[in-house]
Amino acid sequence: MCTVSFVNNNGIVIITSNRDEKVIRPGAEAPRNFFHNGKNVMYPKDSKAGGTWFAIDENGIVLVLLNGGIIKHTPVLPYRKSRGLILLDIISDVSPKDFWKQINLQNIEPFTLVLYQNEELYELIWDGSAKRTTRLNEFQNHIWSSVTLYSEEIRKKRSGWFFDFLKNKIKISALDMFDFHRNTHNEDSQNGLIINRENIMKTLSVTQTVIEQNRAVMKYYDLVKTEDFATSFIRI
């Protein structure tokens, strides 16, 4: 939930997320289908709070979570509800983009969402007091790093790695992006794409979805269990 990239390769959309989390947190469940508010939603499930950081619904709508909003915040516990459950509330609606305007986020910890809906891309931010909605160019490539784990300087550096990785590629495949998220600056355990900060905070998994016309694929790699998961389905 702490590094997310969006790539549009000639109409093939590739969204990839690295989940950085404290190792004491219980392991996540591999992605599977759940039924929410009359919709089929696929996601890996956080065993502790029951939410998720990455979900795709039967219509090919994708919603991905990063911790933190605009700047690094100091948590003010207790919060009313986990951010992973808020994500499920939003994607369970008929139109997540519209429900975002209505949902009450008071006493919810700051977060950022990347939303891809009806071939449109949005950045949705809750900074702890106000919502911010930004329509992004879905034909461009984007990367986000969580403000809670990475300073502005490091976020800019990671963005540079991302665009350097892409600049000489005529075509970008899902495997390319999986490789970027798995193997970029692995020697840098503090700020590389796969982190290990004193065996307290680690990158635990990589999740990816690929959307091409009416077909969607979700891949998940558990870095702790070293297990792969992949499934594809036809969008409604």
N, C-alpha and C positions, 0 to 999 in steps of 0.2 A: 504493500500500500504506500510505498514511499519513493518509488521511481516509476514513472509511467511515460510511455512513448506512444505517439500516434503517427502512423505512416500511411499515406495514400499512394499506392503504386498503380497508376493508370486505372483507378476505379476499384482496386482491391484494397480494402482497409485492413490494416494490421495494428492492433492495440495490444501492448505488452506491459506487464506490471511486475515489479519486484516487491515482495513483501518483506520489510525490515521490522523485526519485532524482538522483544525480550525473550531470551531462550526459556525462561521460567514459565512462559505462557503455554498452556496445553496445545498440542499439535492440532492443526486444522484437518478437517475431513476433505477428501478429494471431491471435486465437483460432481454434482448430480442434479437431477431435476427436482424442483420443489413447486408446490402449487400455492400461489399467493394471490388472493383477491381475484380469482378466476383466471389467472395467467400462469403459464408454465415459465419458471425462471430457473436458469442453471447457474450454479455458483459453488465455489469451495466454501465450506462452512467453518466459521470460527467456533471452536469447541467451548470456549469460555463464555462468550456473550451471546452466541447463536446467530450473529450477523455475518457479514462478509465484506470484502474489500473490492470484489470484482464480480459483476453479474451481467448476464445477457438474457433477454427474454425471448419469447417465441416469435416476436416481430423483428428480431435483430437489433433491438435497442440495447446499447451497452452503457454501463455506469461503473466508473472506477473511482475509488476513494484514495485520497492522500491525507495524512494527518496534518493539521495546521492550516491556517488561512493565509493572511498576508505576511505576518511576521511571527517569529517564535513567541509563543505565549507561555505564561505560567499557569498550570492547571489550577482550577478552583473547584476542588471536590466538595461534595459529590455531585456528579452530573445526573440529569434526569434519565438519560437513555444513551446507550452506546451509539457511536457514529455508524458502526456496521449495521445496526438495526434501522437507523434512519435511512441508510442507502436502500434497504429492502422496502421500507415504506414508500420511498420515491419511485423505485422501478416497478413496484406492484400496481401503480396507478396506470390508467389508460394512457395518459400522456405525462410522463415524468417531467418534461419541460414546463408544462403548465402547473403541475402539482407543486413544483419547486416554489412557485410564487405564493402558494397558499400555506405550506407547511409551517407549523410553529416550531422554531428552533431555539426558543429561550431556554437557557440552562442546558445547552448542548455544547460540548467542547468544539472549538474551531476546526474546520475541515475544508478540503477542496474536493470537488467532484469533476471528473471529465465525463461528459455526456455526449454520446453519439446517437442521434435519433432522427429518423427520416432523412438520412444522408446529410444531416447538419451537425456541426460540432460546437459544443459549448463548454466553457469553463464556469463552474458554479462555486462560489466561495461564501462560506459563513465565517465571519471574522470574530464571532462572539457577541456582536451587537447588531450587525446588519448583513444582508445578503448582497452579493455582487454577481451579476450575470454578464458574461462576455461571449458574444458570438465570434467564433474563430473561423479562419479559412480552412475548410475541410480538404482543400486540394494542396495544402502545405503540410509540412512535417513539424511535429511539436514534441517537446519533452518537458516533464515536470519532475522536480525533486522536492521532497517534503521540507518545509521551512523549519520543522521541529528537529530535524537531524542534520541539515546541511545549511551552512552559512550562505549568504548571498554570493560571496566570492566562489565558494565551491559549487554552487548551483550554476553559475556562469561557466565554470571550468567543465562541468559535466555536460552542459549544453554544447560546448565546443567539441567535446569528444563525439557527441551524437552527430553533429553536422559534418565533422571531419570524416566520420565513418560512412556517411551517406554520399558525400560530394562526388565521388568518382564512380558511383554505381548507376548504370543505365536502368537496371531493374533491381528492385528490392524485394527479396522473398521473406516469407515468414521465418524461414531458417536463419536468414541473415540477422533478423531482429532478435531472434532467440539467442543467437551467438553473441550479439552485442550485449544483451542483458546478462548473459552468463559469464562472459570472458573479458570484459573491458576493464583494464587496469586492476587485474586481480591481485597484483603485488601491493596495491594500496588498500589495506584492510579497513582503513578508516573511512575512505570516501570513494573507493572504486564501486563498480556496479554491484558486486557481491561483497558485503562488508562483514567483518567480524571484530567487534569492538570489545576486546578483553573477555571474550566468551560470555558477554552479558547481552549485547545487542548484535543480532546476526540477520543476514538475508536468509529467510526460511524457504521461500518458494518463488517460482516464476510462473505467471499465468498469462496466457495469450489467447486472443480470439482473432480470427480472420473472417471477414465478411466479403463475399463475392457474389453479386447478383442475389439470387434467392437462397444461397447456401451459406451456412456459418459453421465454423470449426472452433472448438475450444480445446486448448492444450494446457496442461498443468504439470509442472515438475517440482516435486517435493525434495528440497535439497537436504533435508534431515533424513528422510527414509530412503532417499535416492530412488524414488518411484515416479514413473511417467503415467500420465492419463491423457487420453485424447478421445474426442467424440465429435461427430458432425451431425447436423440436422438441417432440414429444409425450413426456411422462414415462411411464416404465414403471409 
